[in-house]
C-alpha cells in the first residue's frame, strides 16, 4: 500500500473519531445548532426594521452575512478540539503511533466540516421562516453553500495553527475571537460596506469575509435589481477573490500547522 493510501486511511480514522464524539457529547451539537438560530432571530428582529436596504429587505441582505459569520465561528471548534487534545495528552498518544504526521490535523479539519453543514442547514431553514428567499438557480445555490464550506475549511487550518501556539484550551477562544471579530464586523456582513467610514470601508471591501458574503448573496439571488456595481475589484469578482484566499490560507497554514504539531509538547 502506498504512503498516500496509508495517509488517507489515517485521516479517515481520525475524522471518524471526531464524528463519533458528536454522538457521545450531543450537548455540543445542540449549542452549535442553537447559536445560528439565535443570530438569525436577533439580527432579523432587532435590526431588521432599523437598517434600510434599497430595493430589498434587510432579512434577505442579512442571511448571507450570518452564514459567513457562523462558518467563521464554526472554525473555532477545530482550534478548541486540538487544544483540548493537547492538554489531555491525546496528541502525544497519536504521535507515538505509526501514522501520518498530518493525519491528526487533516482529520480534524475534515470532520469539522460536518458541524458547518449542519449549521448551514439549520440557518437556511430559520432564514426561510423569517422571510429569506433564494432567488438563484439550484446550481448557483449549491455553489454558494460549497463556497461557504470551503471558506470555513480554510479557516479551520488557521484555527488549528493558533491552537498549537496558545498555552491552554482556555486561551483559544479569546485568541480566535481576536481574529474573527474584526474580520466579521468590519465587513459587509450586517451593513453595506459603503456605509462605513473611509479606512474601514477600504478594509471591508478587500476583506475575504466581505467577498464570501457578496458571492453568497449573488449566488442566492439576493442582490436586488438596480444595485450599484461595487467599485472594488474584490467585490466585483467575489467568487474568484474568495477562492484565491481559500488557496492561500490552506497553502500557508496547513504546512505551518503540521510543522508546529511535530514540535508541540503536552501542556
C-alpha positions as CSV (number, residue, x, y, z in Angstrom):
1,X,0.0,0.0,0.0
2,X,1.4,3.4,-0.9
3,X,2.2,6.2,1.6
4,X,-0.6,8.3,0.2
5,X,-3.2,5.5,0.7
6,X,-1.9,5.0,4.3
7,X,-2.2,8.7,5.0
8,X,-5.7,8.9,3.6
9,X,-6.6,5.9,5.8
10,X,-5.2,7.6,8.9
11,X,-7.1,10.8,8.1
12,X,-10.3,8.8,7.8
13,X,-9.8,7.2,11.1
14,X,-9.1,10.5,12.9
15,X,-12.1,12.1,11.2
16,X,-14.3,9.1,12.2
17,X,-13.1,9.5,15.9
18,X,-14.2,13.2,15.9
19,X,-17.6,12.4,14.3
20,X,-18.2,9.7,16.9
21,X,-17.7,12.4,19.6
22,X,-20.8,14.2,18.1
23,X,-23.0,11.3,19.2
24,X,-21.3,10.8,22.6
25,X,-21.4,14.5,23.5
26,X,-24.7,15.7,21.9
27,X,-24.8,18.8,24.1
28,X,-22.0,20.3,21.9
29,X,-24.0,19.7,18.8
30,X,-27.1,21.2,20.3
31,X,-25.4,24.5,21.2
32,X,-23.7,24.5,17.8
33,X,-27.1,24.4,16.1
34,X,-28.8,26.8,18.5
35,X,-26.4,29.7,18.2
36,X,-27.0,30.2,14.4
37,X,-30.8,30.3,15.1
38,X,-30.2,32.9,17.8
39,X,-28.1,35.1,15.5
40,X,-30.7,35.0,12.7
41,X,-33.6,35.9,15.0
42,X,-31.7,38.6,16.9
43,X,-30.4,40.4,13.8
44,X,-33.7,39.9,11.8
45,X,-36.0,41.2,14.5
46,X,-33.7,43.7,16.4
47,X,-32.0,45.3,13.4
48,X,-34.5,44.3,10.6
49,X,-36.6,47.5,10.8
50,X,-33.6,49.8,11.6
51,X,-31.4,49.3,8.5
52,X,-32.7,50.2,5.1
53,X,-31.5,48.2,2.1
54,X,-32.7,50.0,-1.1
55,X,-34.8,47.7,-3.3
56,X,-34.7,44.7,-0.9
57,X,-35.4,43.6,2.6
58,X,-32.8,43.6,5.4
59,X,-33.6,39.9,6.1
60,X,-32.6,38.9,2.5
61,X,-29.4,41.0,2.9
62,X,-28.7,39.6,6.3
63,X,-28.7,35.9,5.8
64,X,-25.6,35.6,3.7
65,X,-23.7,37.6,6.3
66,X,-25.0,35.3,9.1
67,X,-23.9,32.3,7.0
68,X,-20.4,33.8,6.7
69,X,-20.2,34.7,10.4
70,X,-21.4,31.3,11.5
71,X,-18.9,29.3,9.4
72,X,-16.1,31.5,10.8
73,X,-17.2,30.7,14.4
74,X,-17.5,27.1,13.4
75,X,-13.8,27.1,12.6
76,X,-13.1,27.7,16.3
77,X,-14.2,24.2,17.1
78,X,-11.2,22.9,15.3
79,X,-8.9,25.1,17.5
80,X,-10.8,24.2,20.7
81,X,-10.7,20.4,19.9
82,X,-7.0,20.4,19.1
83,X,-6.2,22.4,22.2
84,X,-8.2,20.0,24.4
85,X,-6.5,17.0,22.8
86,X,-3.1,18.6,23.5
87,X,-4.0,19.2,27.2
88,X,-5.2,15.6,27.7
89,X,-2.2,14.1,26.1
90,X,-4.1,12.5,23.2
91,X,-1.9,14.3,20.7
92,X,1.2,12.7,22.4
93,X,-0.5,9.3,22.0
94,X,-1.2,9.9,18.3
95,X,2.4,10.9,17.8
96,X,3.6,7.6,19.3
97,X,1.6,5.6,16.8
98,X,2.9,4.7,13.3
99,X,0.6,7.1,11.5
100,X,0.9,10.0,9.1
101,X,2.0,13.2,10.9
102,X,-0.5,15.3,9.1
103,X,-3.5,12.9,9.7
104,X,-4.5,14.3,13.1
105,X,-4.9,17.9,11.8
106,X,-6.3,16.9,8.4
107,X,-8.8,14.5,10.0
108,X,-9.8,17.2,12.5
109,X,-10.4,19.9,9.9
110,X,-12.2,17.5,7.6
111,X,-14.6,16.2,10.3
112,X,-15.4,19.7,11.5
113,X,-17.0,20.4,8.1
114,X,-19.9,18.3,9.3
115,X,-20.6,20.9,12.0
116,X,-20.8,23.6,9.4
117,X,-23.0,21.6,7.1
118,X,-25.5,21.1,10.0
119,X,-25.3,24.8,11.0
120,X,-25.9,26.0,7.4
121,X,-29.0,23.7,7.1
122,X,-30.4,25.0,10.4
123,X,-29.7,28.6,9.4
124,X,-31.2,28.2,6.0
125,X,-34.4,26.8,7.4
126,X,-34.5,29.5,10.1
127,X,-33.8,32.2,7.4
128,X,-36.7,30.9,5.2
129,X,-39.0,31.1,8.2
130,X,-38.2,34.8,8.9
131,X,-38.5,35.9,5.3
132,X,-35.3,35.0,3.4
133,X,-35.8,33.7,-0.1
134,X,-33.5,32.0,-2.6
135,X,-33.9,33.6,-6.0
136,X,-30.9,32.0,-7.7
137,X,-30.8,28.7,-9.6
138,X,-30.3,25.4,-7.9
139,X,-26.7,25.1,-9.2
140,X,-25.9,28.7,-8.0
141,X,-27.4,27.9,-4.6
142,X,-25.3,24.7,-4.3
143,X,-22.2,26.7,-5.4
144,X,-23.0,29.3,-2.7
145,X,-23.1,26.8,0.1
146,X,-20.0,24.9,-1.2
147,X,-18.1,28.2,-1.3
148,X,-19.0,28.9,2.3
149,X,-17.9,25.4,3.4
150,X,-14.6,25.7,1.5
151,X,-14.0,29.1,3.3
152,X,-14.8,27.5,6.6
153,X,-12.4,24.6,5.9
154,X,-9.6,27.0,5.1
155,X,-10.1,29.0,8.3
156,X,-10.1,25.7,10.3
157,X,-6.4,25.4,9.4
158,X,-5.8,28.9,10.7
159,X,-7.6,28.0,13.9
160,X,-5.6,24.7,14.2
161,X,-2.3,26.7,14.0
162,X,-3.5,29.1,16.6
163,X,-4.5,26.2,18.9
164,X,-1.0,24.8,18.6
165,X,0.5,28.2,19.6
166,X,-1.6,29.0,22.7
167,X,-0.6,27.6,26.1
168,X,-4.1,26.2,27.1
169,X,-7.6,25.5,25.8
170,X,-8.9,28.4,27.9
171,X,-6.9,30.8,25.7
172,X,-8.1,29.5,22.3
173,X,-11.5,31.2,22.4
174,X,-10.1,34.6,23.2
175,X,-7.3,34.2,20.7
176,X,-9.6,33.1,17.9
177,X,-12.1,35.9,18.6
178,X,-9.2,38.4,18.2
179,X,-9.1,37.2,14.6
180,X,-12.7,36.5,13.9
181,X,-14.5,39.6,15.3
182,X,-12.6,42.2,13.3
183,X,-13.0,40.2,10.1
184,X,-16.7,39.6,10.5
185,X,-17.8,43.0,11.8
186,X,-15.6,45.2,9.6
187,X,-17.2,43.8,6.5
188,X,-20.5,43.9,4.6
189,X,-21.9,41.1,6.7
190,X,-24.5,43.2,8.6
191,X,-24.4,46.6,6.9
192,X,-23.4,47.7,3.4
193,X,-19.7,48.4,3.2
194,X,-20.4,51.8,1.5
195,X,-21.9,52.9,4.8
196,X,-18.6,52.5,6.6
197,X,-16.1,55.4,7.0
198,X,-13.1,55.7,4.7
199,X,-10.4,53.4,6.2
200,X,-12.9,50.9,7.5
201,X,-14.7,50.8,4.1
202,X,-11.4,50.1,2.3
203,X,-10.7,47.2,4.7
204,X,-14.2,45.9,4.4
205,X,-14.0,45.9,0.6
206,X,-10.9,43.7,0.5
207,X,-11.8,41.6,3.5
208,X,-12.4,38.0,2.4
209,X,-15.4,37.7,4.7
210,X,-17.0,40.5,2.7
211,X,-16.3,38.8,-0.6
212,X,-17.6,35.4,0.5
213,X,-20.7,37.2,1.8
214,X,-21.0,39.1,-1.5
215,X,-20.5,35.9,-3.5
216,X,-23.2,34.1,-1.5
217,X,-25.7,37.0,-2.0
218,X,-25.1,36.9,-5.7
219,X,-25.4,33.1,-6.0
220,X,-28.5,33.1,-3.8
221,X,-30.0,35.8,-5.9
222,X,-30.2,38.3,-3.0
223,X,-28.8,41.3,-4.9
224,X,-31.8,43.4,-5.9
225,X,-32.0,44.8,-9.5
226,X,-30.6,48.3,-9.8
227,X,-28.0,47.8,-7.1
228,X,-24.9,49.9,-8.0
229,X,-21.8,47.9,-9.1
230,X,-19.2,47.7,-6.3
231,X,-16.1,49.9,-7.0
232,X,-13.5,47.4,-5.6
233,X,-12.3,44.6,-7.8
234,X,-12.6,42.2,-4.9
235,X,-16.3,42.8,-4.7
236,X,-16.8,42.8,-8.5
237,X,-15.2,39.3,-8.6
238,X,-16.2,37.9,-5.2
239,X,-16.1,34.2,-6.1
240,X,-12.6,34.3,-7.7
241,X,-11.2,36.6,-4.9
242,X,-12.6,34.2,-2.2
243,X,-11.2,31.1,-3.9
244,X,-7.8,32.8,-4.1
245,X,-7.9,33.5,-0.3
246,X,-9.0,29.9,0.3
247,X,-6.0,28.5,-1.6
248,X,-3.6,31.0,0.1
249,X,-4.9,30.3,3.7
250,X,-4.6,26.5,3.2
251,X,-1.2,26.8,1.5
252,X,0.2,28.8,4.3
253,X,-1.5,27.4,7.5
254,X,-1.6,23.7,6.6
255,X,2.3,23.4,6.4
256,X,2.7,25.7,9.4
257,X,0.3,23.7,11.5
258,X,1.9,20.3,10.6
259,X,5.3,21.7,11.4
260,X,4.1,23.1,14.7
261,X,2.3,19.9,15.5
262,X,5.5,17.9,15.2
263,X,7.2,20.2,17.8
264,X,4.3,20.8,20.2
265,X,4.6,19.5,23.7
266,X,1.9,18.3,26.1
267,X,0.5,21.2,28.3
